[in-house]
Amino acid sequence: MAEVVRKSFRRRPKAERMAEIELAARQAFSTKGYNATSMAQIAEDAGISEGTIYKFYENKRDLLLVILLRWFEDVRNAHQLDLQKISGTRARVRAIIHRHLSAVIADPDLARLLFAEIRDFEYYRETELYQISRQYTRVLIDVLKEGIASGEVRPDIPLTLVRDVVFGGIEHHVSSFLSGYADIDLNAVSDDLCDLVMVGITVPAAPPPDIEAVVDRLERVADRLEAGKPEGGGG
């Protein structure tokens, strides 16, 4: 009697299957756009049935939110590691700008999806992604508060406005890059934007003394000493 050979099937871990689905979705969204991509296409690209996707994600919108959430969490964690090694308000502000620009340059497809697609979603402000993004930009506000406490930053500065200038400025500046029309000089843009921000928020240095007045005073002191009279003496 012939021996029956049984095939063994290994059920792959959930995280592994989700990673494959998210990779296929990310590539499809980037190539075709969110609206033109179907769940059936994602399933085909991932080599699974469409029904398998719905075991892990409620719908296409949920799938995109998860992809962007993972990206944002990675960038936020990198932010925190960067800032632990840096002191001084200016250096920390530049590090935040540099890291955010680096994330956009490294993953332009995800940045494009975030800027162009996700904010149009209904109830976006109720999502975990929105909360993570708020925590992410909150890092800059905390750095500025520390700068105020140390006397480096003006206390009358509207911190949320500075935050909007930094992140809104970056988003506007990278639009040509994300559209494929221009490159970005990462270090130059980081330096320039940091300089622009710091000029507006830094506590101004004490004005230099009036050199002519100082010279005149010294001359009068010298004259009095020469005449044997102490400064401020009568006669």
C-alpha atoms as an extended CHARMM CRD file, in Angstrom:
* protein
*
       235  EXT
         1         1  MET       CA              0.0000000000        0.0000000000        0.0000000000  PROA      1               0.0000000000
         2         2  ALA       CA              1.4230000000        3.3360000000       -1.0500000000  PROA      2               0.0000000000
         3         3  GLU       CA              2.3300000000        5.6920000000        1.7370000000  PROA      3               0.0000000000
         4         4  VAL       CA              0.1730000000        8.7530000000        1.9050000000  PROA      4               0.0000000000
         5         5  VAL       CA              2.2740000000       11.9030000000        1.8820000000  PROA      5               0.0000000000
         6         6  ARG       CA              0.7150000000       14.6820000000        3.8650000000  PROA      6               0.0000000000
         7         7  LYS       CA              1.6050000000       18.2350000000        3.0150000000  PROA      7               0.0000000000
         8         8  SER       CA              2.1740000000       20.5180000000        5.9570000000  PROA      8               0.0000000000
         9         9  PHE       CA              1.0480000000       24.1070000000        5.7110000000  PROA      9               0.0000000000
        10        10  ARG       CA              2.5450000000       26.7440000000        7.9620000000  PROA      10              0.0000000000
        11        11  ARG       CA              0.1440000000       29.4550000000        8.9500000000  PROA      11              0.0000000000
        12        12  ARG       CA              2.1260000000       32.6470000000        8.5590000000  PROA      12              0.0000000000
        13        13  PRO       CA              2.1190000000       35.1170000000       11.4280000000  PROA      13              0.0000000000
        14        14  LYS       CA             -0.4550000000       37.8860000000       11.2690000000  PROA      14              0.0000000000
        15        15  ALA       CA              2.2290000000       40.5830000000       11.2400000000  PROA      15              0.0000000000
        16        16  GLU       CA              3.9190000000       39.0000000000        8.2210000000  PROA      16              0.0000000000
        17        17  ARG       CA              0.7140000000       38.8650000000        6.2060000000  PROA      17              0.0000000000
        18        18  MET       CA             -0.2060000000       42.4200000000        7.1490000000  PROA      18              0.0000000000
        19        19  ALA       CA              3.2360000000       43.6270000000        6.0900000000  PROA      19              0.0000000000
        20        20  GLU       CA              2.7670000000       42.0360000000        2.6460000000  PROA      20              0.0000000000
        21        21  ILE       CA             -0.6820000000       43.5760000000        2.2480000000  PROA      21              0.0000000000
        22        22  GLU       CA              0.5270000000       47.0090000000        3.3050000000  PROA      22              0.0000000000
        23        23  LEU       CA              3.4970000000       46.8460000000        0.9350000000  PROA      23              0.0000000000
        24        24  ALA       CA              1.2310000000       45.9390000000       -1.9990000000  PROA      24              0.0000000000
        25        25  ALA       CA             -1.2360000000       48.6750000000       -1.0240000000  PROA      25              0.0000000000
        26        26  ARG       CA              1.4800000000       51.2700000000       -0.6420000000  PROA      26              0.0000000000
        27        27  GLN       CA              2.8660000000       50.5050000000       -4.0980000000  PROA      27              0.0000000000
        28        28  ALA       CA             -0.5860000000       50.5370000000       -5.6710000000  PROA      28              0.0000000000
        29        29  PHE       CA             -1.6100000000       53.7830000000       -3.9840000000  PROA      29              0.0000000000
        30        30  SER       CA              1.6420000000       55.4200000000       -5.0560000000  PROA      30              0.0000000000
        31        31  THR       CA              1.3880000000       54.2450000000       -8.6490000000  PROA      31              0.0000000000
        32        32  LYS       CA             -2.3130000000       54.6590000000       -9.3520000000  PROA      32              0.0000000000
        33        33  GLY       CA             -3.4920000000       56.9770000000       -6.6180000000  PROA      33              0.0000000000
        34        34  TYR       CA             -5.7850000000       56.1630000000       -3.7450000000  PROA      34              0.0000000000
        35        35  ASN       CA             -9.1060000000       56.5700000000       -5.5400000000  PROA      35              0.0000000000
        36        36  ALA       CA             -8.0840000000       54.5100000000       -8.5780000000  PROA      36              0.0000000000
        37        37  THR       CA             -6.8150000000       51.5750000000       -6.5070000000  PROA      37              0.0000000000
        38        38  SER       CA             -9.2190000000       48.7770000000       -5.6520000000  PROA      38              0.0000000000
        39        39  MET       CA             -8.9710000000       46.2540000000       -2.8450000000  PROA      39              0.0000000000
        40        40  ALA       CA             -9.1370000000       43.5380000000       -5.5020000000  PROA      40              0.0000000000
        41        41  GLN       CA             -6.0100000000       44.9510000000       -7.1270000000  PROA      41              0.0000000000
        42        42  ILE       CA             -4.1930000000       45.0870000000       -3.7990000000  PROA      42              0.0000000000
        43        43  ALA       CA             -5.1430000000       41.4780000000       -3.1020000000  PROA      43              0.0000000000
        44        44  GLU       CA             -3.9180000000       40.3820000000       -6.5220000000  PROA      44              0.0000000000
        45        45  ASP       CA             -0.6220000000       42.1950000000       -6.0570000000  PROA      45              0.0000000000
        46        46  ALA       CA             -0.1860000000       40.6440000000       -2.6230000000  PROA      46              0.0000000000
        47        47  GLY       CA             -1.0200000000       37.1560000000       -3.9500000000  PROA      47              0.0000000000
        48        48  ILE       CA             -3.9850000000       36.6270000000       -1.6390000000  PROA      48              0.0000000000
        49        49  SER       CA             -7.7530000000       36.6330000000       -1.8300000000  PROA      49              0.0000000000
        50        50  GLU       CA             -9.5810000000       39.9000000000       -1.3870000000  PROA      50              0.0000000000
        51        51  GLY       CA            -11.4030000000       38.4340000000        1.5950000000  PROA      51              0.0000000000
        52        52  THR       CA             -8.1180000000       37.9560000000        3.4180000000  PROA      52              0.0000000000
        53        53  ILE       CA             -7.5470000000       41.7110000000        3.4610000000  PROA      53              0.0000000000
        54        54  TYR       CA            -10.8180000000       42.2530000000        5.2980000000  PROA      54              0.0000000000
        55        55  LYS       CA             -9.6080000000       39.9970000000        8.1190000000  PROA      55              0.0000000000
        56        56  PHE       CA             -7.1400000000       42.7190000000        9.0460000000  PROA      56              0.0000000000
        57        57  TYR       CA             -8.5620000000       45.9910000000        7.7050000000  PROA      57              0.0000000000
        58        58  GLU       CA            -12.0790000000       47.3300000000        7.7470000000  PROA      58              0.0000000000
        59        59  ASN       CA            -11.8180000000       48.9500000000        4.3180000000  PROA      59              0.0000000000
        60        60  LYS       CA             -9.4340000000       50.7110000000        1.9460000000  PROA      60              0.0000000000
        61        61  ARG       CA             -9.5130000000       53.8870000000        4.0110000000  PROA      61              0.0000000000
        62        62  ASP       CA             -8.5240000000       51.9580000000        7.1290000000  PROA      62              0.0000000000
        63        63  LEU       CA             -5.6730000000       50.2820000000        5.2370000000  PROA      63              0.0000000000
        64        64  LEU       CA             -4.2140000000       53.6250000000        4.1420000000  PROA      64              0.0000000000
        65        65  LEU       CA             -4.5370000000       55.0540000000        7.6470000000  PROA      65              0.0000000000
        66        66  VAL       CA             -2.6080000000       52.1060000000        9.0800000000  PROA      66              0.0000000000
        67        67  ILE       CA              0.1750000000       52.4840000000        6.5060000000  PROA      67              0.0000000000
        68        68  LEU       CA              0.5940000000       56.1820000000        7.2750000000  PROA      68              0.0000000000
        69        69  LEU       CA              0.2920000000       55.6110000000       11.0140000000  PROA      69              0.0000000000
        70        70  ARG       CA              3.2300000000       53.1880000000       11.0020000000  PROA      70              0.0000000000
        71        71  TRP       CA              5.2860000000       55.6880000000        9.0030000000  PROA      71              0.0000000000
        72        72  PHE       CA              4.4650000000       58.5690000000       11.3200000000  PROA      72              0.0000000000
        73        73  GLU       CA              5.3100000000       56.4980000000       14.4020000000  PROA      73              0.0000000000
        74        74  ASP       CA              8.7330000000       55.6280000000       12.9530000000  PROA      74              0.0000000000
        75        75  VAL       CA              9.4730000000       59.2740000000       12.1470000000  PROA      75              0.0000000000
        76        76  ARG       CA              8.2890000000       60.4110000000       15.5800000000  PROA      76              0.0000000000
        77        77  ASN       CA             10.5320000000       57.8690000000       17.3270000000  PROA      77              0.0000000000
        78        78  ALA       CA             13.4970000000       58.9890000000       15.2340000000  PROA      78              0.0000000000
        79        79  HSD       CA             12.6900000000       62.5930000000       16.2260000000  PROA      79              0.0000000000
        80        80  GLN       CA             12.8590000000       61.7190000000       19.8950000000  PROA      80              0.0000000000
        81        81  LEU       CA             16.1980000000       59.9190000000       19.5190000000  PROA      81              0.0000000000
        82        82  ASP       CA             17.6490000000       62.8920000000       17.6400000000  PROA      82              0.0000000000
        83        83  LEU       CA             16.6500000000       65.4270000000       20.2570000000  PROA      83              0.0000000000
        84        84  GLN       CA             18.0540000000       63.4140000000       23.1530000000  PROA      84              0.0000000000
        85        85  LYS       CA             21.5320000000       64.0120000000       21.7500000000  PROA      85              0.0000000000
        86        86  ILE       CA             21.1460000000       67.7420000000       21.0080000000  PROA      86              0.0000000000
        87        87  SER       CA             21.1610000000       70.7900000000       23.2650000000  PROA      87              0.0000000000
        88        88  GLY       CA             20.3730000000       74.4340000000       22.5360000000  PROA      88              0.0000000000
        89        89  THR       CA             17.1600000000       75.7630000000       21.0660000000  PROA      89              0.0000000000
        90        90  ARG       CA             18.5170000000       76.6220000000       17.6370000000  PROA      90              0.0000000000
        91        91  ALA       CA             20.2010000000       73.2540000000       17.1810000000  PROA      91              0.0000000000
        92        92  ARG       CA             17.0460000000       71.4360000000       18.2820000000  PROA      92              0.0000000000
        93        93  VAL       CA             14.7670000000       73.4660000000       16.0020000000  PROA      93              0.0000000000
        94        94  ARG       CA             17.0780000000       72.7200000000       13.0730000000  PROA      94              0.0000000000
        95        95  ALA       CA             17.0770000000       69.0160000000       13.9630000000  PROA      95              0.0000000000
        96        96  ILE       CA             13.2720000000       68.9510000000       13.8850000000  PROA      96              0.0000000000
        97        97  ILE       CA             13.1960000000       70.6520000000       10.4900000000  PROA      97              0.0000000000
        98        98  HSD       CA             15.9510000000       68.3960000000        9.1430000000  PROA      98              0.0000000000
        99        99  ARG       CA             14.2670000000       65.2040000000       10.3430000000  PROA      99              0.0000000000
       100       100  HSD       CA             10.8970000000       66.1650000000        8.8750000000  PROA      100             0.0000000000
       101       101  LEU       CA             12.4340000000       67.0360000000        5.5110000000  PROA      101             0.0000000000
       102       102  SER       CA             14.4620000000       63.8130000000        5.5960000000  PROA      102             0.0000000000
       103       103  ALA       CA             11.2990000000       61.7800000000        6.1260000000  PROA      103             0.0000000000
       104       104  VAL       CA              9.6270000000       63.4180000000        3.1230000000  PROA      104             0.0000000000
       105       105  ILE       CA             12.6720000000       62.8930000000        0.8960000000  PROA      105             0.0000000000
       106       106  ALA       CA             13.0980000000       59.2700000000        2.0000000000  PROA      106             0.0000000000
       107       107  ASP       CA              9.4170000000       58.3630000000        1.4530000000  PROA      107             0.0000000000
       108       108  PRO       CA              7.9190000000       60.7960000000       -1.0540000000  PROA      108             0.0000000000
       109       109  ASP       CA              5.1200000000       58.3760000000       -1.9300000000  PROA      109             0.0000000000
       110       110  LEU       CA              3.8540000000       58.2790000000        1.6440000000  PROA      110             0.0000000000
       111       111  ALA       CA              4.2660000000       62.0330000000        2.0490000000  PROA      111             0.0000000000
       112       112  ARG       CA              2.2850000000       62.5840000000       -1.1340000000  PROA      112             0.0000000000
       113       113  LEU       CA             -0.5040000000       60.3300000000        0.1210000000  PROA      113             0.0000000000
       114       114  LEU       CA             -0.5870000000       62.1420000000        3.4540000000  PROA      114             0.0000000000
       115       115  PHE       CA             -0.6720000000       65.6390000000        1.9900000000  PROA      115             0.0000000000
       116       116  ALA       CA             -2.9480000000       64.9210000000       -0.9730000000  PROA      116             0.0000000000
       117       117  GLU       CA             -5.3330000000       62.2160000000        0.2130000000  PROA      117             0.0000000000
       118       118  ILE       CA             -5.6940000000       61.6240000000        3.9060000000  PROA      118             0.0000000000
       119       119  ARG       CA             -6.8040000000       65.0490000000        5.0700000000  PROA      119             0.0000000000
       120       120  ASP       CA             -9.8570000000       64.8940000000        2.8380000000  PROA      120             0.0000000000
       121       121  PHE       CA            -11.1310000000       61.8730000000        4.7340000000  PROA      121             0.0000000000
       122       122  GLU       CA            -14.2380000000       62.4040000000        6.8030000000  PROA      122             0.0000000000
       123       123  TYR       CA            -13.5400000000       62.1200000000       10.5320000000  PROA      123             0.0000000000
       124       124  TYR       CA             -9.7770000000       62.4220000000        9.9800000000  PROA      124             0.0000000000
       125       125  ARG       CA             -9.4900000000       64.4350000000       13.2000000000  PROA      125             0.0000000000
       126       126  GLU       CA            -10.9510000000       61.4860000000       15.0950000000  PROA      126             0.0000000000
       127       127  THR       CA             -8.3190000000       59.0230000000       13.8890000000  PROA      127             0.0000000000
       128       128  GLU       CA             -5.2360000000       57.7480000000       15.7060000000  PROA      128             0.0000000000
       129       129  LEU       CA             -3.1370000000       59.0880000000       12.8430000000  PROA      129             0.0000000000
       130       130  TYR       CA             -4.3220000000       62.6190000000       13.5860000000  PROA      130             0.0000000000
       131       131  GLN       CA             -3.4700000000       62.2160000000       17.2610000000  PROA      131             0.0000000000
       132       132  ILE       CA              0.0130000000       60.9270000000       16.4160000000  PROA      132             0.0000000000
       133       133  SER       CA              0.5840000000       63.8290000000       14.0250000000  PROA      133             0.0000000000
       134       134  ARG       CA             -0.3720000000       66.2670000000       16.7890000000  PROA      134             0.0000000000
       135       135  GLN       CA              2.0910000000       64.6260000000       19.1590000000  PROA      135             0.0000000000
       136       136  TYR       CA              4.7090000000       64.8070000000       16.4380000000  PROA      136             0.0000000000
       137       137  THR       CA              4.3530000000       68.5470000000       15.8920000000  PROA      137             0.0000000000
       138       138  ARG       CA              3.9950000000       69.1020000000       19.6360000000  PROA      138             0.0000000000
       139       139  VAL       CA              7.6900000000       68.2790000000       19.9560000000  PROA      139             0.0000000000
       140       140  LEU       CA              8.5440000000       71.6570000000       18.4030000000  PROA      140             0.0000000000
       141       141  ILE       CA              6.2960000000       73.5150000000       20.8410000000  PROA      141             0.0000000000
       142       142  ASP       CA              7.9730000000       71.7500000000       23.7770000000  PROA      142             0.0000000000
       143       143  VAL       CA             11.4130000000       72.7370000000       22.4650000000  PROA      143             0.0000000000
       144       144  LEU       CA             10.2900000000       76.3560000000       22.1640000000  PROA      144             0.0000000000
       145       145  LYS       CA              8.8950000000       76.3200000000       25.7060000000  PROA      145             0.0000000000
       146       146  GLU       CA             12.2610000000       75.0960000000       26.9580000000  PROA      146             0.0000000000
       147       147  GLY       CA             13.8620000000       77.9180000000       24.9720000000  PROA      147             0.0000000000
       148       148  ILE       CA             11.6180000000       80.4360000000       26.7190000000  PROA      148             0.0000000000
       149       149  ALA       CA             12.5410000000       78.9760000000       30.1040000000  PROA      149             0.0000000000
       150       150  SER       CA             16.2540000000       79.2430000000       29.2900000000  PROA      150             0.0000000000
       151       151  GLY       CA             15.8960000000       82.8310000000       28.0700000000  PROA      151             0.0000000000
       152       152  GLU       CA             16.7150000000       82.0210000000       24.4390000000  PROA      152             0.0000000000
       153       153  VAL       CA             13.2190000000       82.5060000000       23.0290000000  PROA      153             0.0000000000
       154       154  ARG       CA             10.9140000000       85.4970000000       23.4090000000  PROA      154             0.0000000000
       155       155  PRO       CA              8.0750000000       84.7290000000       25.8320000000  PROA      155             0.0000000000
       156       156  ASP       CA              5.5240000000       86.6880000000       23.7730000000  PROA      156             0.0000000000
       157       157  ILE       CA              5.8020000000       84.4080000000       20.7270000000  PROA      157             0.0000000000
       158       158  PRO       CA              2.5820000000       82.5380000000       19.7410000000  PROA      158             0.0000000000
       159       159  LEU       CA              3.9950000000       79.0020000000       19.7860000000  PROA      159             0.0000000000
       160       160  THR       CA              1.2640000000       77.3810000000       17.6890000000  PROA      160             0.0000000000
       161       161  LEU       CA              1.8940000000       79.9700000000       14.9760000000  PROA      161             0.0000000000
       162       162  VAL       CA              5.6050000000       79.1160000000       14.9450000000  PROA      162             0.0000000000
       163       163  ARG       CA              4.6660000000       75.4400000000       14.6630000000  PROA      163             0.0000000000
       164       164  ASP       CA              2.3930000000       76.1860000000       11.7050000000  PROA      164             0.0000000000
       165       165  VAL       CA              5.0780000000       78.2760000000       10.0100000000  PROA      165             0.0000000000
       166       166  VAL       CA              7.6280000000       75.4620000000       10.3040000000  PROA      166             0.0000000000
       167       167  PHE       CA              5.5190000000       72.4850000000        9.2570000000  PROA      167             0.0000000000
       168       168  GLY       CA              3.3010000000       74.4290000000        6.8680000000  PROA      168             0.0000000000
       169       169  GLY       CA              6.3920000000       75.9970000000        5.3070000000  PROA      169             0.0000000000
       170       170  ILE       CA              7.9760000000       72.5890000000        4.8030000000  PROA      170             0.0000000000
       171       171  GLU       CA              4.8160000000       71.1680000000        3.2680000000  PROA      171             0.0000000000
       172       172  HSD       CA              4.5400000000       74.0620000000        0.8430000000  PROA      172             0.0000000000
       173       173  HSD       CA              8.2400000000       73.9860000000       -0.0560000000  PROA      173             0.0000000000
       174       174  VAL       CA              8.3010000000       70.2480000000       -0.8250000000  PROA      174             0.0000000000
       175       175  SER       CA              5.2500000000       70.3840000000       -3.1140000000  PROA      175             0.0000000000
       176       176  SER       CA              7.4120000000       70.8390000000       -6.2220000000  PROA      176             0.0000000000
       177       177  PHE       CA              9.6490000000       67.9790000000       -5.1280000000  PROA      177             0.0000000000
       178       178  LEU       CA              6.6790000000       65.6620000000       -4.5820000000  PROA      178             0.0000000000
       179       179  SER       CA              5.3510000000       66.6150000000       -8.0100000000  PROA      179             0.0000000000
       180       180  GLY       CA              8.6910000000       65.7270000000       -9.5800000000  PROA      180             0.0000000000
       181       181  TYR       CA              9.5640000000       69.2600000000      -10.6720000000  PROA      181             0.0000000000
       182       182  ALA       CA             12.4520000000       70.0620000000       -8.3500000000  PROA      182             0.0000000000
       183       183  ASP       CA             15.0460000000       68.5970000000       -6.0170000000  PROA      183             0.0000000000
       184       184  ILE       CA             15.6330000000       69.5730000000       -2.4100000000  PROA      184             0.0000000000
       185       185  ASP       CA             18.9550000000       70.5270000000       -0.8570000000  PROA      185             0.0000000000
       186       186  LEU       CA             18.2720000000       69.0250000000        2.5490000000  PROA      186             0.0000000000
       187       187  ASN       CA             20.9540000000       70.8390000000        4.5270000000  PROA      187             0.0000000000
       188       188  ALA       CA             20.5140000000       74.2030000000        2.8230000000  PROA      188             0.0000000000
       189       189  VAL       CA             16.7380000000       74.2450000000        3.3140000000  PROA      189             0.0000000000
       190       190  SER       CA             17.1100000000       73.1210000000        6.9310000000  PROA      190             0.0000000000
       191       191  ASP       CA             19.5770000000       75.9320000000        7.6200000000  PROA      191             0.0000000000
       192       192  ASP       CA             17.5620000000       78.6110000000        5.8170000000  PROA      192             0.0000000000
       193       193  LEU       CA             14.2280000000       77.7750000000        7.4240000000  PROA      193             0.0000000000
       194       194  CYS       CA             15.8130000000       77.4980000000       10.8480000000  PROA      194             0.0000000000
       195       195  ASP       CA             17.4990000000       80.8900000000       10.4190000000  PROA      195             0.0000000000
       196       196  LEU       CA             14.2560000000       82.5280000000        9.3400000000  PROA      196             0.0000000000
       197       197  VAL       CA             12.3900000000       81.1570000000       12.3370000000  PROA      197             0.0000000000
       198       198  MET       CA             15.0890000000       81.8940000000       14.8930000000  PROA      198             0.0000000000
       199       199  VAL       CA             15.5030000000       85.5110000000       13.7650000000  PROA      199             0.0000000000
       200       200  GLY       CA             11.8580000000       86.0990000000       14.6120000000  PROA      200             0.0000000000
       201       201  ILE       CA             11.7110000000       84.2870000000       17.9530000000  PROA      201             0.0000000000
       202       202  THR       CA             15.1170000000       84.7230000000       19.5730000000  PROA      202             0.0000000000
       203       203  VAL       CA             15.5430000000       87.1620000000       22.4360000000  PROA      203             0.0000000000
       204       204  PRO       CA             17.5720000000       90.0400000000       20.9480000000  PROA      204             0.0000000000
       205       205  ALA       CA             21.0610000000       90.5460000000       22.2740000000  PROA      205             0.0000000000
       206       206  ALA       CA             21.7430000000       93.6100000000       24.3970000000  PROA      206             0.0000000000
       207       207  PRO       CA             22.5520000000       96.5860000000       22.1510000000  PROA      207             0.0000000000
       208       208  PRO       CA             26.2530000000       97.3920000000       21.9230000000  PROA      208             0.0000000000
       209       209  PRO       CA             27.3920000000      100.3610000000       23.9870000000  PROA      209             0.0000000000
       210       210  ASP       CA             27.6160000000      103.7920000000       22.3980000000  PROA      210             0.0000000000
       211       211  ILE       CA             31.3160000000      103.7600000000       21.5930000000  PROA      211             0.0000000000
       212       212  GLU       CA             31.5370000000      107.5370000000       21.2190000000  PROA      212             0.0000000000
       213       213  ALA       CA             29.9080000000      108.0730000000       24.6100000000  PROA      213             0.0000000000
       214       214  VAL       CA             32.2970000000      105.5720000000       26.2120000000  PROA      214             0.0000000000
       215       215  VAL       CA             35.3180000000      107.3090000000       24.6420000000  PROA      215             0.0000000000
       216       216  ASP       CA             34.0660000000      110.7050000000       25.7700000000  PROA      216             0.0000000000
       217       217  ARG       CA             33.6050000000      109.4450000000       29.3290000000  PROA      217             0.0000000000
       218       218  LEU       CA             37.0650000000      107.9290000000       29.3890000000  PROA      218             0.0000000000
       219       219  GLU       CA             38.5630000000      111.1660000000       28.1230000000  PROA      219             0.0000000000
       220       220  ARG       CA             36.8060000000      113.1360000000       30.8800000000  PROA      220             0.0000000000
       221       221  VAL       CA             38.0010000000      110.6460000000       33.4890000000  PROA      221             0.0000000000
       222       222  ALA       CA             41.5290000000      110.9120000000       32.1260000000  PROA      222             0.0000000000
       223       223  ASP       CA             41.3720000000      114.7280000000       32.2440000000  PROA      223             0.0000000000
       224       224  ARG       CA             40.2150000000      114.6850000000       35.8640000000  PROA      224             0.0000000000
       225       225  LEU       CA             42.8860000000      112.1940000000       36.8700000000  PROA      225             0.0000000000
       226       226  GLU       CA             45.4790000000      114.2940000000       35.1340000000  PROA      226             0.0000000000
       227       227  ALA       CA             44.2420000000      117.3650000000       37.0240000000  PROA      227             0.0000000000
       228       228  GLY       CA             44.2830000000      115.4110000000       40.2830000000  PROA      228             0.0000000000
       229       229  LYS       CA             40.5450000000      115.5100000000       40.6970000000  PROA      229             0.0000000000
       230       230  PRO       CA             38.4040000000      112.4050000000       41.2710000000  PROA      230             0.0000000000
       231       231  GLU       CA             35.5310000000      111.8280000000       38.8360000000  PROA      231             0.0000000000
       232       232  GLY       CA             32.4390000000      113.6650000000       39.9820000000  PROA      232             0.0000000000
       233       233  GLY       CA             34.4100000000      115.9620000000       42.2590000000  PROA      233             0.0000000000
       234       234  GLY       CA             33.6330000000      119.6530000000       42.3880000000  PROA      234             0.0000000000
       235       235  GLY       CA             35.6570000000      122.6980000000       41.2220000000  PROA      235             0.0000000000
